[in-house]
Amino acid sequence: MFRFGLILLFITTLTSCGKKFKIDGMTSVSSLDGKMLFVKVLSGDQLVSVDSAEVIHGYFQMEGKIDSVVLASLYMDEECIMPLVLEEGNINIQINNIGISIKGTPLNDSFNDFIEAKTAIDDKAYEVEREESRMIMDGVDLNTVQSEIDKQRTEVAQQMDNLVKTFIQNNYENVLGPGVFIMIGNSLPYPFLTPMMEDIVKEAPEGFRNNYLIKNYITLAQEYKDGVMN
């Protein structure tokens, strides 16, 4: 139901205190009626609920104050279903059978656009695999199949790298840049820096490189690399 392949982390950046946010949510999924939704953030080493709401006739609302902009998560019971940015303003959440959209504030709009673009590229990758199966079933020469499919896979992978790299670079200075970088890293089978990630770090401003989560991930990647080489 919910299509999101990234792993959630929580990252904050200093802003002025006492900023108010309000969440207005609507869902067309009837099975969600009566379910409890929570917005959670990391406090120390534990998740804490900022607010919660019951879905009633397809609607739910939450609100609160934040001292800093934070990349948080929307939970349904104990299941994390989507990251969102808690920032000042009105946040609109739409849930349907296709997925979730979170809009209404600048960073959430930007993040939502990124997720939509990523999903479109994921769909292309899926179609490449389907095309490979169709070609084989149609009796196309296997060398031809491999050559054509490898070309398409490379093109799709390059599109994804360009999307991710551009998005992170455009958001070096806010929670989305470090957040998405760590999400991508945590989606890998073990901590390491891909060539794209190395480029991002190399070209990043000092504030990004000094983010404690970025520094920790780079350290883990180096330790893993050293362990493999030894």
N, C-alpha and C positions, 0 to 999 in steps of 0.2 A: 504493500500500500504506500509506504513512505519511501521515496527514492532519494537516498542520500548516502554516498559512499565514503564520506569523510568522518574521521574520528574527532570527537569534540574535545576542545580544551578551553580553559577560561583565562583570559588575559585582560588586565586593567590598565588604564592610562589616566593620569591625574587630570582632573577638571575642577571646575568650581563646585562647591558643595550644594546639596539640597535640590538637585534637579529632579523634576517630577516626570514620571513616565506613566502612560496609560495604555493598556492593551485591550483592544476590542477584537474578539474572535468570532468567527462564524464557520460552521461546518455543515455540509450536505450529507455527511455520513451518519445515517440514523443510529447505527450501533454505538456511536459515541455518546448519545444522550445518557446522562447519569454518570458518566465517567468524570474522574477528577483530573484536572490538568494542573501542573506546577511549573513555575519558573524557578530554576535553581542556579546558584552560583557557588564558586569555591571559596570557602572561608577557612584559612589554615589548610588542613589536609582533609576537610570534610565538606560534602555538599550540603548547603542549607537552602531552604525554600524561601524565596523572596515574597511570593504570594501564590495563592492557589484559587481555583475556581471550578465549580461543577458545570458541566455542559448541560444546559437546559433548553430544550426545543431548538437545538442547533446553535446556541449563543453562549458566550462566556466573556467575562471581563476581569481584568486585574489592574492594579495600579500600585504605585509606591514612589519612594524617593531613592536616589542613588547619589553617592558622593563622587563616583567616578564612572566613566563609560566602561562597560564590562561585556565581554563575550560570554553569554550565559547559555542555558539550554532549556528547551521546552520538554517537559516530561508528561507522559500519560501513565498514571500510577507509578511503576518503577522503571518504565521504559523511556529512554531518551529518544525523542523523535525528530528533533530539529534544533540546531543552534540558532540563536538570535542575539542581536546587540541590544542591550539595555542602555538607552540614551534618552535624553530629554525629548518629549513629544508624544504624539499618538501613534502607536504601533498597531497595524492591522494584520491579523492572521486569518488566512483562509485555508481550510482543510477540506479536501475532497478525495475521491477515490484515486485520483492521479497522483496527488502529492500535497505539499504545503507551500504556501507563499507567505512571506513576512515582509511587509512594506510599511511605508508611512513616515519613516525618518531617514535621514541621509545615508547612514551606514547600512541600515537594513535594506534600503532600496538597492544600494550598490552590491551588497552580498547576495540579494535575491537575483539580481541580473547575472551575477557570476554563476550561481547554482543553475540557473536556466541554461546558460551557455555551456556549462560543463555537462549537463544532462543531454543536450543536443549532440555533443561530441561522443558521449557514452553511447548514444543511440547509433551513431555512425559506426562505432567500433563493433557493436552488436551486429549491424547489417553486414559488415565485412566478413564476420564469421559465418553468417548465413549464406553469403555469396560463395564462400569457399565450399560449403556443403552442396549448394546447388550446382556449382561447376563440376564437382566430383561426380554427382549423381547423373549429370548430363554427359558424362564420358569424356570431359576435356582432359587433354594430356596433363599428367601430374606435374611435370616440369613447368608447363604453362600456368597451371593453377598456382604453384608455389611462387613463381615470379610475379604474377599479378597480385596475389593476396599480400605478399611481403611488401610490395610497393604501396598498396592501400593502407596496410597497417602502419607503415612508416609515416605516411601522410597524416593519418589520424593522430598518431602519437605526437607528431610535431605540432599539430593544431592544439592538442591538450597542453603541451609544454609552453607554447606561446601564450595561451590563455592564462595559465597559472602564473607564469613569470610576470606577465604584464600586470595582472591583478595585484600581485604582491608588491611589485614595484610602485604601483599607483597608490598603495596603502602602507608604505613603509612607516609612515608617521602616526598611524592609528592602530587600533586593536586588530583590525582585519589582516594586515600584512603578516605580523608574527603569528597570528592565530591560524591562518590558512597554511603558512609554511610548516608549522608543527603538525597540523592535521595531515598534510601530505606526507610528512616524515613518519608519522605514526601509522599510516596506512601501508607502509612498506614492511616486508617480513622481518627486518631487523634494522637497527639504526645505521644509516649510511647517507652520504651526500651524493645524490645523482649529479651529473654534469650541470643540469639545469639549476639545482639547488646551490651548487658551488658558485655558479654565475650570479645568482641572487645575492648570496652572502658577500661575494667579492665586490659587487656594485652597490651594496647597501650603505646607507649612512651609519655613522657611529652609533646612534641611538638604537637602531635595529639590531646591530651586531652585539650591543651590550645588553639587550633584553635578556633577563635571566633564563627564560625558557629556551631562547635561541642558543645562548652560550652553553646551556646544559645539554641540548641536543647535539651540538657540534662536538662537545666533549665525549658524549656517548658514542658518536659515530667514529671519532678518532680512536677511542679505546677498542671498539669492535674491529676496526681496521688493523690496529696494532696486534690484536689477539689473533686475527686470521693470518697475518703475515708471519707471526712468530710460531 
